[in-house]
Each structure stands twice: as C-alpha cells, then as structure tokens.
Amino acid sequence: MRLTLYQRDDCHLCDLALAELAQARVPDFDSVFVDDDAQLDARYGERVPVLRDAETGRELDWPFDAAAIARFLAR
C-alpha cells in the first residue's frame, strides 16, 4: 500500500488529518501539497485533506478519524 495525503499549506483541517493519521499509527505516507499544482488543485482543491492509496486508487475524503482510517487500510 502506497498512501498519499493531499493537503494545502496553512490548512487547519490538514493538521487535524495528520493528527488522526498519527493516532491510527499509519507508518508511512507521502504528503503532497496541491497549492502549486494546477492539475492537483483542480482535482483535490475543495476536498483536501484526502488520503489516497496509489495502488488501488481508493480515496478517503475528510472528515475522517482514526477508526475510519483503520477501516480504509483494512480493505
């Protein structure tokens, strides 16, 4: 599983998402900031933060908590 968290700079919800990922003990994920990428901003702009599994293409949109992350990872 290759996880990516799409987020923005200075994003309070993104900070909350990072805390939930830590609480869920997600060991490894990439952070991608959509601010300076027009294509990513068009896709994720209003939805951030979004956790994406690159291998399956599945996405978990905010709001999510540690339990929702655990369910997402278990699928």
Secondary structure as UniProt FT lines:
FT   STRAND          3..7
FT   TURN            9..10
FT   HELIX           12..23
FT   TURN            24..25
FT   STRAND          30..33
FT   TURN            35..36
FT   HELIX           38..44
FT   TURN            45..47
FT   STRAND          50..53
FT   TURN            54..56
FT   STRAND          59..61
FT   HELIX           66..74
//
